[in-house]
Amino acid sequence: MTNFLNHSISTLNVSLERDIFLRTLIRELSGTLQDVVGIEEASGFISVVGERMGRQINQDYKSTLEVSNLSRKQVADVLVDLKRRIQGNFYIIEQDDEKIVFGNSVCPFGEKVLNRPAMCMMTSNVFGTIAANNLGYAKVELQDTIANGASGCRVIVYLKLTQEAEDAEGREYYKGLESV
């Protein structure tokens, strides 16, 4: 009887696998942070993780491309590619020397991001860190996010401190020393 029970449990159609488990874990961690310390502080904690991940991802792409710095076009392409690799659907709406505007229709966190705007700090910090460490400066504005109920995301990465960038709400990033 026990053997039958164990066999039947292992064949149940339970939607639990590593990806769902990890996305749920991040959702619950960010939700707990938001509830305990507030959205602003939770965003700060998640920002630290995003900055560290941004540095590692930046180094991975530069090593693979065998370059010491990414160009503006490469930065834009890397940001789209990294989101594609983690099952997001980011795309470039427009770009020039002053900014890159991204759209997105699928969050890598899926439905787990709903009502968890602190999770968007991963995008802000990864994008900002990569852009700033290659181009000197970045300010990331999360204009629209799926986390806040929008049907898609609109993210602007300002590359120069223009009046438009100064007027935008967002986080600023500066080129720093990278660990090799």
C-alpha positions in Angstrom: 0.0 0.0 0.0 2.8 2.5 0.9 4.5 1.7 -2.4 1.3 2.4 -4.3 0.9 5.7 -2.4 4.4 6.8 -3.1 4.0 5.9 -6.8 0.7 7.8 -7.1 2.1 10.9 -5.4 5.1 11.0 -7.7 2.8 11.0 -10.7 0.4 13.7 -9.6 0.1 16.7 -11.9 1.4 19.3 -9.4 2.7 22.4 -11.1 6.0 22.5 -9.2 9.4 22.5 -10.9 12.6 24.5 -10.4 11.6 27.6 -12.4 8.2 28.0 -10.7 9.7 27.3 -7.3 12.5 29.9 -7.8 10.1 32.6 -9.1 7.7 31.9 -6.2 10.6 32.1 -3.8 11.7 35.5 -5.2 8.1 36.7 -5.1 7.6 35.7 -1.5 11.0 37.2 -0.5 10.2 40.5 -2.1 6.7 40.5 -0.8 7.9 39.8 2.7 10.4 42.6 2.4 7.7 45.0 1.1 5.4 44.1 4.0 8.1 44.3 6.7 10.2 47.3 5.6 8.1 48.9 2.9 8.4 49.1 -0.9 11.2 51.7 -0.9 13.4 49.7 1.4 12.6 46.4 -0.3 13.5 48.0 -3.6 16.9 49.0 -2.0 17.7 45.4 -0.9 16.7 44.0 -4.3 18.8 46.8 -6.0 21.9 45.5 -4.3 21.3 42.0 -5.7 20.5 43.4 -9.2 23.7 45.5 -9.2 25.8 42.4 -8.3 24.1 40.4 -11.0 24.5 43.2 -13.5 28.3 43.3 -12.9 28.5 39.5 -13.4 26.3 39.5 -16.5 28.3 42.5 -17.9 31.6 40.6 -17.4 30.2 37.5 -19.0 29.1 39.3 -22.2 32.4 41.3 -22.4 34.4 38.1 -22.0 32.4 36.2 -24.6 32.6 39.1 -27.0 36.3 39.6 -26.2 36.0 43.3 -25.6 36.9 45.6 -22.7 33.8 47.8 -23.1 30.5 47.4 -24.9 29.4 50.1 -27.4 26.0 51.7 -27.1 24.5 49.4 -29.7 26.1 46.3 -28.0 24.7 47.5 -24.6 21.2 47.7 -26.2 21.6 44.3 -27.8 22.9 42.7 -24.6 20.0 44.0 -22.6 17.5 42.6 -25.0 19.4 39.3 -25.3 19.8 38.8 -21.5 16.0 39.3 -21.0 15.3 36.8 -23.9 17.6 34.2 -22.2 15.5 34.4 -19.1 12.2 34.3 -21.0 11.3 38.0 -21.1 10.2 39.7 -24.3 12.1 43.0 -24.3 12.6 44.9 -27.5 14.0 48.2 -28.5 11.4 50.9 -29.3 14.0 53.6 -30.1 17.6 54.4 -29.4 20.1 57.2 -29.9 23.2 58.6 -28.2 21.1 60.0 -25.3 18.7 57.1 -24.5 17.4 53.6 -25.2 13.7 53.0 -24.9 12.6 49.4 -24.3 9.2 47.8 -24.5 8.4 44.4 -22.9 5.4 42.2 -23.2 6.5 39.2 -21.0 8.1 39.5 -17.6 10.7 36.8 -16.8 9.0 36.4 -13.4 5.7 35.7 -15.1 2.6 36.2 -13.0 4.8 36.1 -9.9 5.7 39.8 -10.4 2.1 41.1 -10.0 1.9 43.5 -7.1 5.6 43.2 -6.4 7.1 46.4 -7.9 10.2 45.9 -5.8 11.1 43.0 -8.2 11.4 45.5 -11.0 14.6 46.8 -9.3 16.3 43.7 -10.8 15.7 45.2 -14.3 16.6 48.7 -13.2 19.9 47.7 -11.6 21.0 45.1 -14.2 20.2 47.6 -17.0 21.7 50.5 -15.2 24.9 48.7 -14.1 25.6 47.3 -17.5 24.9 50.6 -19.3 26.9 52.8 -16.8 29.9 50.5 -16.6 30.3 50.5 -20.3 29.1 54.0 -21.2 29.9 56.0 -18.1 26.4 56.9 -16.9 22.8 55.6 -16.9 19.5 56.6 -15.4 16.8 54.0 -15.6 13.2 55.0 -15.6 10.5 52.3 -15.2 7.7 54.2 -16.9 5.2 51.3 -17.0 5.6 47.9 -15.4 3.6 44.6 -15.5 4.2 44.5 -11.7 2.0 47.6 -11.3 -0.7 46.3 -13.6 0.3 47.6 -17.0 -0.1 45.2 -20.0 3.6 45.6 -20.7 6.7 47.4 -19.5 8.3 50.6 -20.9 11.8 51.2 -19.6 14.0 54.1 -20.6 17.7 54.0 -20.1 19.1 57.5 -20.3 22.8 57.5 -21.3 23.5 61.2 -20.9 22.4 63.7 -18.2 20.1 65.7 -20.4 17.2 67.8 -19.2 14.9 65.0 -20.2 16.9 62.6 -18.0 17.0 65.0 -15.2 13.3 65.4 -15.2 12.6 61.7 -15.3 11.9 59.7 -12.2 14.4 56.9 -11.9 17.7 55.6 -10.5 21.1 56.9 -11.6 24.1 54.7 -12.1 27.7 55.6 -12.6 30.8 53.7 -13.9 32.5 52.0 -11.1 35.4 49.7 -10.5 34.6 46.2 -11.6 36.0 43.1 -9.9 37.9 41.0 -12.4 
